[in-house]
Amino acid sequence: LSTYNIQKSRNFNSELNIKKIDVENNKFVEDKIIKNKLSFLYETNLFLLKQKDIKSKLKDIDFIDSFEVKKIFPNKIKIKVYENIPIAIIQNKTEKKFFTSNGKAIDFIEIEEFSNLPLVFGDHRSFSDFYKVLKKVNFPLNEIKKFYLFESRRWDILTKNNQIIKLPIKDYEISLQNFIDLKDQINFEKYKIFDYRINNQIILK
C-alpha cells in the first residue's frame, strides 16, 4: 500500500512540473536571453519553485532591476521584468557605463533609443552623489549634453545650447537653483558661460 501511494504522488507531481516560461514587460532584454538563464527551471515542480534561484540567475543581466513571478497552474510560470532605465552615459577613462535612474552603473550596449543621453566624464560614485543634488533641485537633464568632473572634484555642465555652467567645489546646490531661476529670464540665451566658482557671485559671459 505504501509503494502504491508514493507512485501515485509522483505521477500527480509530474503534472505540475514547469513546461513553459513566459516573459513580459521587457523592452531591452530579449525573451530568449531571459529564458536561457531560466532554462534550469524546466521540469521543476511549481510547489518547489524558489524565487531566490531565479534571482541568482537574473542578477547577471544588468538591464534587469527586479522581477515578479506568477505561477500559472498546472505547468507554467510568468516572469514580469522591470528594467533599469539609463539616463546618462558615464565615460571614465576607457570604461563606458550606463547610469540609471536608480543610481546604478550597468554595462553599456549600443541602443539607438539611448544614443543621445548626456555624457558624464567622471566616475560613477562621484556622479551618483552629484545626481542626487540634480534630482533634488529638479535640474532639467534633458537639456544637458555633457558633465565634466575635474581633479579638484568640481563639475562643469555643458547644455545642448552650448552654455557652460561652472560650479564651485562645495555648496553647488544654490548655484544649480540659481541657474534654473535664470532660465526664465528674457535675456538668458545671450550668455554662454555661467561661472559660480567664486563664493556668493556669478559671472556671466
N, C-alpha and C positions, 0 to 999 in steps of 0.2 A: 504493500500500500504506500509506503514511504517513497519507494522508487517511482511509482506512478505519479505522485504529487510533484516531485521535483521535475520530472519530464514535462508535465503539464505546465508548470511555472515557466520553464524555459521556452516553450512554444508560445506562450502568451507574451512574454517579454520581447521576443524577437519581432513581434508585430509593432513594437514601439521603438524600434531602432531607427535612427535618423537615416533617411534616404534622400532627402532634398534640403538644400540650404538656399534660401532666398536672401538677397541683399537689396536694401533700398536706402534712399536719401543720399547716396554717394554721387558726387559730381566729378571729382578729380581723380579718385582712385577707382580703377576698373573692377568690375564684378569678379573677373577671373583671378585677379591678384588676391582679393579677399577670400574667395572660395578655395584657392590653392593653399592659403595659410590655414584654412579651417578644414582641410580635407581629412585630417585625423579624426574628425567628429563622426564621419560616416560609420554607421553600424553601432554608434553609441546609444544606449538606451536613454530616452528622454528624461526619465526619472533620475538618471545618474549624471546628467549634464551639469558641469560646474562652470560658472561664469569666469572664475579665475583662470581656467585653462584657455578660454577664449581670449581673455585679456593678455595673457602671456604671449600669445601669437600676434595679436593685432597691434601690440605696442611697438612692434618692429616697423610698422607702416607709419612714417612721420605725419602724413596728412590726416590720420585718424586721431581725433581728440578724445572721443568717447563713443559708446555704442549702447544699444538696448537689445535684449534678446527676448523673443517671444516664441514659446513652444506652441506648435500647431499639431494637435494630435490627429492621426496616430504616429506620423513619422517625418515631420518637417519642422524646421526652425526658421525664423525670420530675424535677420540682423539689420537693425536700423542704425546707420552710421551717422555720426556728427563729425564733420571735417574741420580741421584748422583752416582759418581764412587769412592768407597773407595780406599785410597792409604796407609792407616795405621790404626792400632787399638790402641785406647787410653785406657790405664788401669789406672784409677785414684781411688786409694783405692779399693773399692768393685765395682765401676761403670765401665762398659766397653762400649765404643762407637766406631763407625767407624769415621775416619777423612777423609773427601772427598777432591777431587782435587780443589774444590772451597772454601775450608776452613770451611766447615760446620761439626758439630758433629751430627751424626744421630744414631738411635738405632742400636745396634749390633744384628745380627742374624747369625746363622751358615750357611755359604755358602762356599762350597768347593773351589770355584774359589778364594776366599779371605783368605784362611786358612794360607797362607804363607806371609801375609803382615807384614811389620815391626811393632813391638810393641813399644808403647810410654808409659813410666812410668812417668806420669806428667799430668797436667791439659790441657784442650782444649785451653784456651786463650793463655797460655804460648807457647804451641806448634804451634798455629796459627801464632804467631809472629816469632817464630823460622823458621817455614816452608817458610815464605816469603823470608828469607835470603837464605835458602837452594835452593829455586827456582831461586833466583837472580843469584847465582853462578853456577847454573846447577849441583847441587850436585847429584850424582848417587843413588837415593833412592832404586833402585832395588838391590843394593849391601849391603843394611843395614838390620841388624837383629833386633836391639833394640836401643831405645833412652832413656836416663835416665836424669831426671831433679832433681837436688839436692836442698836442702833447701836454699842454698846460691844463687839459681837461675842460677846455672851453669849446662851445658849439657855435658854428655858423650855420645859417639856414639860407638856402637859395630857393626862391619861389619860381613858379612856372612863368612869371612875368619878369624874371631875371632881376628881382630885387633881393638884396643881401641883408640879412639880419645878423648883426654881430652881437652875441650875447656875452654878458660878464661870466666869470667863473662861478660865482655864487649868486644866490638870490635872483635867479633869472626869471622866476615866475612873474614878477612885476613887469619885467621887460616884455615878456610874451603877451601879457594882458594889455600893455600899452600899445603894442603893435596891432593887436586886434581892434582896439578902440580907434586907432588912426585910420584903419581901413575904410571907415565910413565917411571920412572927410573928402571933400571935393578935390583937393589938390594932391591927394595921396599918390596918384600914379606918376607924378613928375619926379619923385625921389627914387633913387636906385639903391641907396645904402642907408640903413638904419643902425647906427652904431651906439650900443648901450654899454660899452666896455668901461666907461668912466662912471663911477658911482653917482647915482641921482642925476644923470644927464643923458640926453640923447642928441647925437649929431646926425643931421640929415644932409645927404649929398645928392 
